[in-house]
Amino acid sequence: MKLFGKKGDTAKKGIEKVARPEAFTIKIDPSKFNLATKPSGPVHEQLETLKQKLTKLSSNVENNLMLVIRAATKKNNDLAQSAFEFDKEYIQKGKFEVEYLCLAYGSFQALDDENSRLVSMARDIMQKLEQIAVYALNIADKTDYIRLENIEVLHKDEYDLKPMGDITAEMIKKAVEAFVSGNSKHASETLDMMKEIEEIYDKAVKKLKSEVTDDNITNYTGILSVVEHVKMSADISCDIARMLL
């Protein structure tokens, strides 16, 4: 009975260690956003600020996606936990701010058609980045339930999840850059990079299906989920790119 009590204590500590941040606890003050129905300065300045905020949000989403892939491939629960903390501290706050700016500018200011379209597009991109951020946390959730071979080898895994994640992060960056800079070339490059993602994805799925057994199906299902979530993130970056072409 005493031994059982120790096991229970250990399990409890484990749960506490990976406890997720509670929802709706974002500490941010919208009164500092300097919103007004009539901007004190030129409209293009506030829209430039919006673009900068969106770029920062995109960068944080990219970083967290790469972080969770590293956590999953190396079975690093501490790193996975840090992804939830990073999401709360930086991504959720960034999304909150971009959303406020988009709604205020688009709904309560007399913008011309071109600027109204820009603000609307910024909000659409913000929502897509938010979905990718959720996918990243879904990957982090799998960390404790999957195992890849040779996890001690730096930046190496048998399904090429690391390069798949790096390429996807670059696609997200290029897609948002296309919006911020107005350079459609970045959008086209994003779509071109999807070919690499599809090659890695197809190869990984084929390998999983050919090697799955009753003994490893639970582990392989978790790995497949990670592969799927990375590809879905790449798909979303392509959705952003197509908006700009």
N, C-alpha and C positions, 0 to 999 in steps of 0.2 A: 504493500500500500504506500509505503514511503517512497519507493521508486516511482510509482505512478504519479505521486505528487510532484516529484522533480520534473518528470516529463511534461506535466501540465504547466509548470512554471516556465520551462524552456519554450514551450509552444506559445505561451502568452507573450513572452519577451520578443519572440520572432514576429508576432503579429504587430506589436507596438513598433518594432523597428521599421516595418514597411507600411505603417499607417499612412493613408493618403490624406493630403490636405483637404479640409472640409470646403464644400462649395459655398459660394456667395460670401467669401471673406476677403475680397479684393480691397486693398486699402489705396484708394485713389480719390482725388478731390477734383470733380469736374469744374468747379468754380475757377480753377486755375487755367482752364483751357482758353480764356479770353474770348468767349463767344459773344457775338452781337448780331442783331438783325442787319445793321449797317456797319461793315468793317471800317475800322479807323484808318486802315491803309489800303493800298491797291489789292484788288481781289487776287491777282496772280501771286501775291506774296503768301496769302493764307492757303492757296491751293498748293503752292510749293511746300509749305509746311506739312500739308496733308500727305503729299507724295513722300516726304522724308519719313514721316511716321509709318507709312505703309512699307517703305523699304526696310526700316528697322524691324517691323513686325515680321516681314518675310525672312530677314536674316536670322531672327530668333527661332522661327519655325524650322528653317533649314538646319540650324545647329542642333536643335533638339531631336530632329529626325536622325541625324548622324549619330548622336549620342545614344539613342535607344537601340539602334542597330548594333553599335559596339557593345552595349550592355547585354543584348540578347545573344550575340555570337560568342561572347566571352563568359556568359552566365554570371554576370556581375550585378547582384541585387542592389548593392549600394549605388551603383551608377544608374540603375533603373529608377530607384527611388529619387535620385537627384533630378531626373527628368520631370517628375511630378512637381517638385519644388520649383524648378526653372519655369515650367509652364505657368504656375500660379503667379510667380514673382514678375515674370517678364512678358510672356505671351498673352495671358489674360488681361493684364494691364494695358498692353499695347493694343489689343483688339478693342477693349473698352474705349480707349481714347479715339482710335480711328473711327469707330462706330458713331461716337458723339459728334465728331467733326463732320462726318458725312451727312448725318441726319440734320444737323443744324444748318450747314451750308446749303444742302439740297432742298430743305423744306422751308426754311425761314429767311432765306436771302433771295433777292431778286437777281439771280444769275441768268446770264444769257444761255441760249440753247447749248452751245458748245461746252461751256463750263458746267452746266447742269449734267450733261452727258458724262463729263469727266468724273464728277463726284459720284454719280450713280455707278460708274464702272469701278471706281475705287472701292465702293461698298461691296460690290459683287466679288471683287478680288479678295477683300478682307474676309468675306464669308467662306471662300474657298480655302484660304489659308487656315481658317479656323478648323475646317474639316481635316486638313492635313495634320494639324496639331493634335486632333483627337485620334487620328490613326497612329501617330507617334506614341501616344499613351497606351493605345491598344497593344502595340508592339512591346512596350515596357512591361505590360501585364503578363506577357508570355515568358519573361526572362527566367522565372523560377521553374518552368515546366518543360523547357526544351534543353537539349544538349547536342552540340555539334562535335565532330571529331577534332582533335588537336587544337583545343581552344587556347592552349598556351602559346601558339604561334601568332605573333603580332600581325594584325591586319589580314589574316588568312582564314577562310572558311570554305568548305567544300561546295557551297552553293553560290559563291560570289556575291553574298549579301552586302559585303562591305563596298565593293565597286558599284553595285546596283544602287546602294544608298547615296554614294558620292555623286553618281551621275544624276540621280533624282534631285538631290539638293541643288546641283548646278542648273538643272532644268527650271526649278522653282525660281532661282535667282534670275535667270535670263528672262523668264516670262514676266516677272515683275519689273525688271529693268526695261523691258519693251514698253510697258505702260508709262513708267516714270520718264523715260527719255524720248518716247515717241518714235523710237527706232524699231520698225517692224522686223528688221533683220534678226534681232534677238528672239523674236517670236518664232520665226522660221527655223532658227537653230534649235530651239526647244523641241519642235516637232521632229526635226531630224534626229535628235538624240534619243527619241523614243524607240528608234529601231534597235539601239543597243540594249535598252531595257527589255524589249520583247525577246531578244535573243537570250539574255541571261535568264529571264523568267521561264521561257520554254525549256531551256536546258535544265533548270532547277526542278521544274515540275516533272519532267521526264525522268530525272534521276530519282526523285522521291517515289514516283509510281513504280519504278522498276525494282526498287529495293525495299519497299514497305512489306512488313510481315505482321502477324498478330502480336508479336513481342514488341515491335517498335512503333506501332500505328499511332499511339498516343503522342509520342515524341514527334513523329513525322507530321502529324496533323498540326501541331504547334508550329513547327518550322514552316509548313505550307502557309499557315496564317500570316506569319511574318513576311514571307515572299509576296503573298497577295496584298498585304497592306502597303508594302513599298511600291508595288506596281500601281495600286490605286492612287497613291500620292503622285506618281509620275503622270498618270492619266489626268489628274486634276490640273497639274501644271500645263498640260497640253490644252485643257479647256480654257485656261487663262490665255494661253498664246493665241488660240483661235479667236478669242474675243477681239484681238488686236490686229487681225489680218483682214 
